[in-house]
Amino acid sequence: MSDSSTATPYIVCQDVRKAFGSHEVLKGVSTQFCTGEVTTIIGASGSGKSTLLRAINRLEPHDSGSITIGGVPVTDDQRTLQAQRCEVGMVFQQFNLFGHLTVLDNLTLAPRRVHRTARGEANDRAMQLLKRVGMQDHAHKYPWQLSGGQQQRVAIARALAMAPKVMLFDEPTSALDPEMVQEVLDVMRELARGGMTMIVVTHEMGFAREVADRVMFFDQGCIAHDAPPAEFFGQPASERIRSFLRRMNA
């Protein structure tokens, strides 16, 4: 976890807006995410959480306002965007692995194509990452031969293969059977302990309470509250948040 008094802002969002037709999903969101910090974003479905993550990675272009990564604006310039996506890895609800490739090849494809990493070096690095997420014995299997939890751990390792500075997680456990959730959360806990900068959209309140440096609550396209977990969960700032937490705990 980071020391917020000395942390350096790495991703800065200023008055970010996004609409789908007449429905405004992000309503002037301003915040920043610091190096070494773990931020969890919670809130009801449709509140704008995932849209903000997708805007940071330019998977969903924002309509107005600005997003910068390391001081560089997020735009449609393809060379800059490719460099930013190497720095900001993303793990999705669905695992998005290439079904026709083995686990090992899923991890080595991007480093070889984008960074021109030699196959042997890419394989060595991939095996290190698979060991880190407990999947080294499955390197030569295909995704369809793995459980959902195993596929998500491979997806995390694949994102790490590009050596990102930040990891975005968009509800990474929501598509998993309950018994598989813990194995993925354990990998994310290990990343947090290692100092990885993480922004995690999640409904896992225990994870948010235990691992996060800050908890951000989205409500109808706005950041309704942003606080350290002890304060956020110990002294909910509004009845809206108290109601949400009661539903989650139930």
C-alpha positions in Angstrom: 0.0 0.0 0.0 1.1 3.5 -0.7 1.8 6.4 1.6 -0.7 8.9 0.2 1.2 11.9 1.6 4.2 11.1 -0.7 2.5 9.3 -3.6 2.8 10.7 -7.1 -0.3 11.1 -9.3 0.1 8.9 -12.3 -3.4 8.9 -13.9 -5.3 12.2 -13.6 -9.0 12.6 -14.7 -10.4 16.1 -15.0 -14.1 16.7 -15.6 -14.4 13.5 -17.6 -17.8 13.1 -19.3 -19.3 10.3 -21.3 -22.8 9.7 -22.7 -24.4 6.9 -24.6 -27.1 8.7 -26.6 -29.1 10.8 -24.2 -27.8 8.9 -21.1 -24.9 10.5 -19.4 -22.8 7.8 -17.8 -19.9 9.9 -16.5 -20.9 13.4 -15.3 -17.8 15.4 -14.9 -15.6 12.9 -13.0 -12.4 14.4 -11.5 -9.9 12.3 -9.6 -6.3 11.0 -9.7 -4.6 7.7 -9.0 -1.2 7.6 -7.5 1.8 5.3 -8.1 1.8 2.4 -5.7 -1.8 3.0 -4.6 -4.6 0.4 -4.6 -8.0 2.0 -5.4 -11.3 0.0 -5.3 -14.3 1.5 -7.0 -17.7 0.3 -5.9 -21.3 1.2 -6.6 -24.5 -0.1 -8.2 -24.5 -1.5 -11.7 -24.7 1.3 -14.3 -23.2 3.9 -12.0 -20.2 4.5 -14.4 -17.5 2.5 -12.7 -16.5 0.3 -15.6 -16.9 3.1 -18.1 -14.3 5.1 -16.3 -11.8 2.2 -16.5 -12.5 1.8 -20.2 -12.0 5.5 -20.7 -8.6 5.4 -19.0 -7.6 2.6 -21.5 -9.4 4.4 -24.4 -11.6 1.4 -25.0 -14.4 3.9 -24.6 -13.4 7.4 -25.8 -14.6 10.1 -23.3 -16.7 12.9 -24.8 -15.0 15.8 -22.9 -12.7 16.6 -20.1 -9.2 15.1 -20.0 -7.4 11.9 -18.9 -3.6 11.9 -18.6 -1.3 8.9 -18.0 2.2 9.9 -16.7 1.4 13.5 -17.9 0.5 12.4 -21.4 -3.1 13.0 -22.6 -5.2 9.9 -23.6 -6.3 10.5 -27.2 -6.8 8.6 -30.4 -3.1 9.0 -31.5 -2.3 5.4 -32.2 1.4 5.4 -31.4 0.8 7.1 -28.0 -2.2 4.9 -27.3 -0.2 1.8 -27.9 2.5 3.0 -25.5 -0.1 3.8 -22.9 -1.8 0.5 -23.2 1.6 -1.2 -22.5 1.9 0.8 -19.3 -1.8 0.2 -18.2 -2.8 -3.5 -18.3 -6.4 -4.5 -18.0 -8.2 -7.6 -16.8 -11.9 -8.0 -17.8 -15.0 -9.8 -16.4 -14.7 -12.3 -19.2 -11.2 -13.7 -19.5 -10.8 -12.8 -23.3 -8.1 -15.4 -23.8 -7.3 -16.6 -27.3 -9.0 -20.0 -27.4 -6.8 -21.3 -30.2 -3.5 -20.6 -28.3 -2.0 -22.4 -25.4 -1.7 -20.6 -22.1 2.0 -20.0 -22.8 1.3 -18.6 -26.2 -1.4 -16.3 -24.8 1.2 -14.8 -22.5 4.0 -14.4 -25.1 2.0 -13.1 -28.1 1.9 -9.4 -27.2 5.5 -9.2 -25.9 6.8 -10.8 -29.1 4.7 -8.7 -31.4 4.8 -5.3 -29.6 8.1 -5.4 -27.9 9.8 -7.7 -30.4 10.9 -9.9 -27.5 12.7 -13.1 -28.6 10.7 -16.2 -28.2 13.0 -17.8 -25.6 13.1 -14.7 -23.5 9.3 -14.3 -23.8 8.8 -17.9 -22.8 11.1 -17.6 -19.7 9.2 -14.5 -18.6 5.8 -16.1 -19.2 6.8 -19.1 -17.1 7.9 -16.9 -14.2 4.5 -15.1 -14.3 2.6 -18.3 -14.5 4.4 -19.5 -11.4 3.5 -16.3 -9.7 -0.2 -16.9 -10.3 0.1 -20.7 -9.6 -0.5 -21.8 -13.2 3.0 -23.0 -14.3 1.7 -26.6 -14.6 -0.9 -25.6 -17.1 1.4 -23.7 -19.6 0.7 -26.1 -22.5 -3.1 -26.4 -22.0 -5.7 -24.5 -23.9 -8.2 -22.1 -22.2 -11.1 -24.5 -22.7 -9.3 -27.0 -20.5 -9.2 -24.6 -17.5 -11.7 -23.6 -14.9 -12.9 -20.0 -14.8 -10.7 -19.2 -11.9 -7.7 -20.6 -13.7 -8.5 -18.7 -16.9 -8.7 -15.4 -14.9 -5.4 -16.1 -13.3 -3.9 -16.7 -16.7 -5.5 -13.4 -17.9 -3.8 -11.6 -15.0 -0.5 -13.1 -15.9 -1.0 -12.1 -19.6 -1.6 -8.5 -18.6 1.5 -8.6 -16.4 3.6 -10.0 -19.3 3.7 -6.4 -20.8 5.3 -5.2 -17.5 2.6 -2.5 -16.9 2.9 0.3 -14.4 -0.8 0.1 -13.6 -3.3 -2.7 -13.5 -7.0 -2.1 -14.2 -9.5 -4.8 -13.0 -13.1 -4.6 -14.2 -15.0 -6.8 -11.8 -12.5 -9.7 -12.3 -14.5 -12.2 -10.1 -18.0 -11.4 -11.2 -18.1 -14.2 -13.9 -16.7 -16.8 -11.5 -18.4 -19.5 -9.5 -18.1 -18.6 -5.8 -15.5 -21.3 -5.0 -13.2 -19.9 -7.6 -13.3 -16.2 -6.4 -10.8 -16.6 -3.7 -8.0 -17.9 -5.9 -8.2 -14.9 -8.1 -8.4 -12.5 -5.1 -5.3 -14.1 -3.6 -3.4 -13.3 -6.8 -4.6 -9.7 -6.6 -3.6 -9.5 -2.9 -0.1 -10.6 -3.8 0.1 -7.9 -6.5 -0.9 -5.3 -4.0 1.6 -6.5 -1.5 4.3 -6.2 -4.2 3.5 -2.5 -4.7 1.5 -2.7 -8.0 -0.6 0.3 -8.7 -4.2 -1.1 -9.1 -7.6 0.3 -9.9 -10.2 -2.4 -9.1 -13.9 -2.2 -9.9 -15.4 -4.8 -7.6 -18.3 -6.0 -5.5 -15.9 -7.9 -3.1 -16.3 -5.7 0.0 -13.9 -7.8 2.0 -11.2 -7.3 -0.6 -11.8 -3.6 -0.6 -11.7 -3.3 3.1 -8.5 -5.4 3.4 -6.4 -4.4 0.5 -7.4 -0.9 -0.7 -5.7 2.4 0.2 -8.9 4.2 -0.8 -12.5 3.2 -1.6 -14.4 5.2 -4.2 -18.2 5.1 -4.4 -19.8 5.8 -7.7 -23.5 6.9 -7.8 -25.3 7.9 -11.1 -22.1 8.9 -12.9 -20.4 10.8 -10.1 -17.9 10.1 -7.4 -20.2 10.3 -4.3 -17.5 9.5 -1.8 -13.8 8.7 -1.7 -12.1 7.7 1.5 -9.7 5.3 3.2 -11.4 1.9 3.9 -11.5 2.3 7.7 -13.4 5.6 7.3 -15.5 4.4 4.3 -16.8 1.2 6.0 -16.6 2.4 9.6 -18.4 5.7 9.1 -20.5 5.6 5.8 -20.9 9.1 4.6 -24.5 8.9 3.5 -27.7 6.8 3.8 -27.2 5.9 0.1 -23.8 4.3 1.0 -25.1 2.6 4.1 -28.0 1.1 2.1 -25.5 -0.2 -0.6 -23.3 -1.8 2.0 -26.2 -3.5 3.7 -27.2 -5.0 0.4 -23.7 -6.2 -0.3 -23.3 -7.7 3.2 -26.7 -9.5 2.8 
